[in-house]
Amino acid sequence: MYFVIVTQGIFLKGAGLVLLWPQITAMTVLGMGMLGLAVARFKVHIA
């Protein structure tokens, strides 16, 4: 849902990062968390 809000804000409303930083921050945190879990699972799978 964050991606949709950011995309609409940028393309349809011309909003900048100042208005969309909460959604961008949430997407970054979720992405980093998922990447961390994937790396941890991969290390377990390799070992």
Buried (B, 14 or more C-beta within 10 A) or exposed (E): EBEEBBEEBBEEEEBEEEEBEEBBEBBEEEEEEEEEEEEEEEEEEEE
